[in-house]
């Protein structure tokens, strides 16, 4: 079997896994795309575009059909349910994430204020030297 046929079979298998919602190499989040199929098949960057017939006849119609019925809220909820989390645990995890992000933002804000203060001091010193 030629290498091109083997690779095309890998692409078809990757597409089937993604449509079934059971990918092996990537996260099952977001809409379906050629890049996701390419990555799920384990191919290099944009390698899928070498298979014009596959892209035109198989992949693009499947992507359009999948994305037409795509509901981000449903898939996010199902993916968390598949990990065995109930609604309360999901909400607690979301709150914990928000708390961590707020702490990170506050830390970054404080660091930027400190950097800005130092830059203003340096600027003042340079202005004083130029005036004198």
JOLINQUI-V456735 format. One record per residue. OMEGA is omega in whole degrees, -180 to 180 (999 if undefined). BURIAL is 1 if it has 24 or more other ideal C-beta (glycine too) atoms within 12 Angstrom, else 0. D_CENTER is the distance of its C-alpha to the mean C-alpha in Angstrom with 1 decimal. Layout:
{{OMEGA & BURIAL & D_CENTER} {OMEGA & BURIAL & D_CENTER}}
This chain:
{{-177 & 0 & 34.8} {-178 & 0 & 33.3} {-180 & 0 & 30.1} {179 & 0 & 28.8} {179 & 0 & 29.5} {-179 & 0 & 27.9} {178 & 1 & 24.6} {176 & 1 & 24.9} {176 & 0 & 25.4} {178 & 1 & 22.3} {179 & 1 & 20.3} {179 & 1 & 22.2} {179 & 1 & 21.6} {178 & 1 & 17.9} {180 & 1 & 18.0} {179 & 0 & 20.3} {-180 & 1 & 18.2} {178 & 1 & 15.2} {178 & 1 & 17.7} {180 & 0 & 19.3} {-179 & 0 & 16.1} {179 & 0 & 16.7} {-180 & 1 & 14.4} {-172 & 0 & 15.6} {-176 & 0 & 13.1} {176 & 0 & 9.6} {-180 & 0 & 8.2} {-178 & 1 & 9.8} {175 & 0 & 7.6} {-178 & 0 & 7.9} {180 & 0 & 10.4} {179 & 1 & 11.8} {177 & 1 & 12.0} {180 & 1 & 14.1} {178 & 1 & 11.5} {178 & 1 & 10.2} {179 & 1 & 14.0} {-179 & 1 & 14.6} {179 & 1 & 12.3} {178 & 1 & 13.6} {179 & 1 & 17.1} {-179 & 0 & 16.6} {-180 & 1 & 17.7} {-176 & 0 & 17.5} {176 & 0 & 15.8} {-179 & 0 & 16.8} {-178 & 1 & 19.4} {-177 & 1 & 19.1} {175 & 0 & 20.9} {-179 & 0 & 24.0} {-174 & 1 & 24.5} {180 & 0 & 25.4} {179 & 0 & 27.3} {-178 & 1 & 24.5} {-175 & 1 & 22.0} {-172 & 0 & 24.7} {-173 & 0 & 26.4} {-170 & 1 & 24.0} {-175 & 1 & 20.3} {176 & 0 & 20.4} {179 & 0 & 22.7} {179 & 1 & 20.6} {-180 & 1 & 17.4} {179 & 0 & 19.5} {-180 & 0 & 21.0} {-177 & 1 & 17.9} {177 & 0 & 16.2} {-179 & 0 & 19.7} {-175 & 0 & 19.7} {176 & 0 & 16.2} {-175 & 0 & 16.4} {-180 & 0 & 13.3} {-180 & 0 & 15.7} {-178 & 0 & 17.3} {178 & 0 & 14.4} {-180 & 0 & 13.1} {-180 & 0 & 16.8} {-179 & 0 & 17.4} {178 & 0 & 14.7} {177 & 0 & 16.2} {-179 & 0 & 19.6} {177 & 0 & 19.0} {176 & 0 & 18.6} {-180 & 0 & 22.1} {175 & 0 & 21.5} {-174 & 0 & 23.8} {-179 & 0 & 23.4} {179 & 0 & 25.0} {178 & 0 & 22.9} {179 & 0 & 19.7} {177 & 0 & 21.3} {179 & 0 & 22.5} {179 & 0 & 19.1} {179 & 0 & 17.8} {178 & 0 & 20.9} {179 & 0 & 20.6} {179 & 0 & 17.1} {179 & 0 & 18.6} {179 & 0 & 21.6} {-180 & 0 & 19.8} {179 & 0 & 17.9} {178 & 0 & 21.3} {178 & 0 & 23.0} {179 & 0 & 20.6} {179 & 0 & 21.1} {179 & 0 & 24.8} {179 & 0 & 25.0} {179 & 0 & 23.4} {-180 & 0 & 25.7} {178 & 0 & 28.7} {180 & 0 & 27.9} {176 & 0 & 27.6} {179 & 0 & 30.9} {179 & 0 & 32.6} {180 & 0 & 31.5} {179 & 0 & 32.7} {178 & 0 & 36.0} {179 & 0 & 36.6} {177 & 0 & 36.0} {178 & 0 & 38.4} {179 & 0 & 41.0} {180 & 0 & 40.7} {179 & 0 & 41.0} {179 & 0 & 44.1} {-180 & 0 & 45.7} {178 & 0 & 45.2} {180 & 0 & 46.7} {179 & 0 & 49.6} {-179 & 0 & 50.3} {-179 & 0 & 50.2} {-176 & 0 & 52.6} {999 & 0 & 55.1}}
